[in-house]
Amino acid sequence: MGAQAGAGPGRAGPPSGGGDFEIRVRGRVGAAFTSAFGELTVRLRPAETVLYGAGLDQAALYGILDRIQALGLELLEIRRLPGGAGAGERTTRAEGP
């Protein structure tokens, strides 16, 4: 009949091992907020905070997005990074004053 819904060989999505992601939220979050994202690398920019996650699967990504919403942060962008261009580390590090 029609095309199958769900997973298939042509369906795009994160590989089974996960992917590297960059998530941007508006404003500079404080230490209390960065501790909520302990599995991510956190970089503070002048007008935003950038979260980097390496090897995130779909469930982990949805969990991070739920935390962003629960904390009342404004999500600006989420981007899948190509290949191994992610943060490459899972420590939290804040840059800037």
Secondary structure, 3 states (H helix, E strand, C coil): CCCCCCCCCCCCCCCCCCEEEEEEEECCCCHHHHHHHCCCEEEECCCEEEEEEEEECHHHHHHHHHHHHHCCCCEEEEEEECCCCCCCCCCCCCCCC
